[in-house]
């Protein structure tokens, strides 16, 4: 008699607990996020920077059509990794919640409140019959009442606040860099450079204006905006020149060592 896999029946059609307390559908959704492109969020003194690697798979693809950073409200944005179609649904849900808050309370929604509402929506998809979890994670960054916020949402509906973090395939590489170089007195300009340095490492140097998007939630202006190519290009040039200079220095050091 053929033995059935241990998880058989606990990862089919509906999300139910296995005997050892695992939700396989949620774990599979997390794997979808891990396979996604890298998205980065960094909190600075004067706001929050969000950056994404768009990973263009063909030179025939129009880079502008790959959308992975979104504005949810005037003061809140989000970067996504995983299934982009799932992310768009969550972004639309967030925009609706932001507008409801404006109509009911006549004020912009708090960043944490919005993040929790999106997570509540994601969590419902882990326990209702006939639904599957969202195969995407969001980094939600924004400014509210003089403070900056950066939250990470998980397919399970879990919510964590970070000073700097990354999601997607390059998470471990990026977070290792942040552990070493992140400082709480960073300004937004420094945060953009640090984020691009992380993406440079993740993509092994395959970084240019067509493969990166960035958005800023600015504390002074109380707004979130997506940077255009002209604004972002000088930062990319700076990071590439710095990386090339460091690699040349290492090569010279190796040559001297051989002598």
N, C-alpha and C positions, 0 to 999 in steps of 0.2 A: 504494500500500500504506500502510495506516494505521500510524503510528509508535506503539509501546507506551511508556507512561511508564517513565522510567528505573528506578524502584524496583519495577516490577511483578514479582511473584514473590518479593520479599524482605520483603513485609509481609503475606503470606497464610498463615493457618493455623498456621505454626510460626515461631519466631524464629530466623532465620539471618542471617549477616553479608551485607551488600551488598558489591559490589566495592570501595567506598571505606571499608569498615570500620564501617558504621553498623548498628545494630539498630533497625529502624523500629518494631517492636512496643513496645520500651522507650521510644522517643521519644513514641509515641502515649500510652503510659501516663502519661508526665510531663505531657502536655497535659491529660489527665483531672484531674491534681492541680492544674494551673494554673487550671482552670475551677471548682475546688472553693471552698468558703467558706474564709475566712482563719482559720488557727490560729496561735497565738503562744506562744512559750516564753521565759521570762526567768529567768536564774539570779540569785539574791540571796545575801547573806551568810548568811542563815539558812534557805535552802531554794530551791525552784524553783516558779514560778507558770506555769500553763498556762491559756490563755484561747482561746475559740473564738466565732466569729460563726455562729449557727445558721441565719441567712437564712431566716426563715419566709416561704413563698411564698403563704400564704393566711391570712386572719384566722380561718378555720375550723379551722386546724391547732392541735392541742394542743402547745404548746412543749415540754412535758416528754417527749414521745414522740421528739423529735429528740435523739439521743444521739451526741455527738462527743467527749466526754471520758470515759475509762474508767479504772478502777483495775485494774491487772494483778496487783499483789501489795500487801501491807500498806504497803510503802515506795516503790512505783513506780506512776506513772500515765502515760497517753498521751493526746495530742490528735491528731485525724485531719483530713485534708482529701482530697477525691477521692471515690471510690466507697465509701460507708459500709458496704455489704455486704462488700466486700473487706476493709475495716478490721476488721470484727467477726471475720472468720476469723483475721486476724493477732493480734488481741487474745486470742482463745481459744488460739491457739498459744503466745503468750507466757505465759498463765496456766498452761498445761500444763508448760512448761519451768520455770517458777518452782516449781511443786509437785514436779516431778522432782528439782530441786536440793535442796529441803527434805528429801525422803525419802532421797536418796543421801548428802548431806553434812551433814544435820541443822543447816542454817543458811540464812538468806535468801540469795537469789541476788544477785550483784553487778549493779549497773545496767548497766555496760558489757557484761558477759557476756550478759545478757538481750537487749540491743540487738543484739549480734552474732549471737545465735541467730536472732532474727527476721529479720535481714538475710540470713543464710545460707539461710533458708527462702524469702525473696523471690527471692534470686539463682537458686535451683534452678528457679524458674518462668520464667526467661529462657533456659534451655538445654535443657529437656526437651521432647520432641515431644508435641504435642497439648495443651499448656498455654499459657496467656497470662500475661504479667506482671500483678502486682497494680496496679490503677489507683488506688493510694492511697499517701500518704506519712504517716509517723507522727512526731510529736515525743514522745520518751520522756524523762520527767523523774523523778528520784528521789533519794533520800538513802541513803548506805551508808558505814559506818565513819567517820562524822564529816565526810563530804564530800557536796557536791551535784553532780548530773550532769544535763546536758541534751544529748540526741542527736537528730539528724535522720536518718531513714531514707528512702532514695530507692527508686523502683520497680525500679531496677537491682540493688538490694541494697547500694549504697554507704552508708557510715556516716560522719557527721561530728559532732564535738562543738562546741557553741556556748555563748557567754555569753548571747546573746539572738538569736532568729531568728524567722522566720515562714514559713509555707507556704500555698499557695493563691493565690487571685486577687489578694489585697492584699499579696503578699510585698514587692514593690518599695517601696510606700508605707511599710509598717511598718519595713522594715530601714533605710530612709533616716532615719526618726525615731530609731531605736535608735542609729544611727551618731552622731547629734547629741547625744542625751540620756542614753544608757546610762552608768551609773557602776558600778564593781565593788563599791562600798560600799553599794549599795541594800539595803534591807530588803524583806521580802515585801510589806508594805503599799505601799511605793513601787513595787514591781514590778507589782502589780495595777493601780495608777493609770496607770503608763506603758503597760501593755498595753491598758488600756481607752482611753487617748488614741489609741493606734495604731488600734484598732478604730473609734473615733469618726471618724478621718480616712478610713479605708478605706470605711466605710459612709456617709460624707458626712452624719454627724449622726444617722443612723437607729439609735440605740442605746438599748435599754431592757432591763429585767430579763427580758423574755420572749425576747430574741434573743441573749443572751450566757450562756455557761457558763464557770465557772472552777474550777480545782483547784489544791491546794497540796500540795507535798511538804515537810514541815516538819522541819528538821534536829533540833530539840530533842526533838520527839515521835517522830521516826523513822517517821513515817506519811505516807501520801498520803490526802487526802480531797477530796471535791467540795463546794464552797461551796453553801449553800442560798440562797434568794432574799433572806432577811432579812439575811444576812451580806454579800451582794454589792451590794444596793441602795444603801447609803451611798456606796460607791465610785463607782457610776454617776452618782449625783446630784452628787458632787463634780466629776467630770470634765465633766459637762454644764454645770454652773454656771461652771466655769473657762473652757470653750470659749465660752460665751455672753458672759462678761465680756470675753474677748479680742476677740470680734467687735464688741462695742459700742465698745470702745476704738478699734478700727481705723476704725469708722464715724465716731466723733467726730473722729479725726485727719484723715479725708478731708474732713469738713465744714470744719474749720479751714483746711485747705489751700486749699479753694475760695475762702474769704474773702480 
